[in-house]
C-alpha cells in the first residue's frame, strides 16, 4: 500500500505544478514590442542613422495581420513640393514567437 500512496502523492504534486506553478504562456508580442524589435535590427539602425545624418527621419507603419504584425520602415521624400513614401523594407513579427522576418531581401 505504501507504493500506491507514493504514486498518489507524485500525481497530486504534478497536478499542483501544472495548475498553479507552471508559468502561463507568454502574452502575444504587442504592437510596441514589434516596433522595438524591428527598430533594433542592425540594418534598420543603419537606415535610421543614414537618414539622421541627412537631417531626415525614418517612419514606421504597423498593421495587425492576425498572428503577426506587419511593420513598414520608410521615409517620406519631398521633391518640388510633392511628397511620397520610399519604403526601406517590410518586416513581419510573429506575435507568439517574436521572430522577425524581412519581406524583401
N, C-alpha and C positions, 0 to 999 in steps of 0.2 A: 504494500500500500504506500510505502514511502516514495517509491518511484513515480506513482501516479500523482502524488501531491506535489512533487518537484516539477513534473510536467505542467501541472495546473498553474504553479507559480510562474514558470517561464512564459506560459501563454498569456497570463494576466500582465506580466511585466512588458511583454512585446506589445500588447494592445495599448497599454498606457503610453508607451513610447510613440507608437504610430498615431495615436489620437491626440495626445497632449504635448509631446516633446519634439516630434519631428517638425523641422521648420516648414512653415507653409510655403507653397510655391511662390516664387517671386512675382511681384506685380509686373504688368506689362511695362515696357520702356515708355516713358512719357514723351510728349512732343518736345519738351525742353531737353530731355536727355538725348533724344535722337539728334537734335540740332547740335548739342555739345559734342557728341561722338563724331559727327561729320566735320565740325569745325576743328577738331583735334587731329584730323588726318594730315600727315605731312604735306601732301600735295595741295590741300586746301589752305594750310598755313602759308605755303609759298605763294599761292594765288592772292591771299589776303595781303601779305607783305608787299607783293609787287604792286598791287593797287594802291596801298597806302603810300608807297614810295612815289607814286604819281598823283598824290592827293585825291584819290578816289576811294570808294569803299565797296566791299562785297555786300551782296544782298542774298537773302535766303527765303525760299518759299517752301512751306511744309504742308503736305497733303496726307490725310489719313486714307490708307489703302486697305483697311480691314486688319489684316495680320501683319502689316508693315507700315512704316512711314516713308513717304517719298519726299526727298529733300533736293530742291533745285538750288544750285550755287551759281550765281550770276552777277553781272554788273550792269548798270544802266549806262548806256552810251549816249552821249548828247553830241550831235553834229548839226551845225547850221540851224540851230533852234529846234531840231527834231530829236526825239529820243526813241530808243528801242532797247530791248534786253539782249545781252550776249551771254548765253549760258556757258559756264565753265564745265559743268557736269551735273548729272542727276545721280543721287545715291538712294539706295533702298536700305532701310534699317528694320531688321526683323524685330517685332515687338516682344517676342518671347526670349530669344537668344541674345538680342542686341548686336548681332552681326551686321556689319556694314558692307554693302556690295556696290561697286561702281556700275552705273548703267552703260557707260561708254568707256572704251579703253583709250 
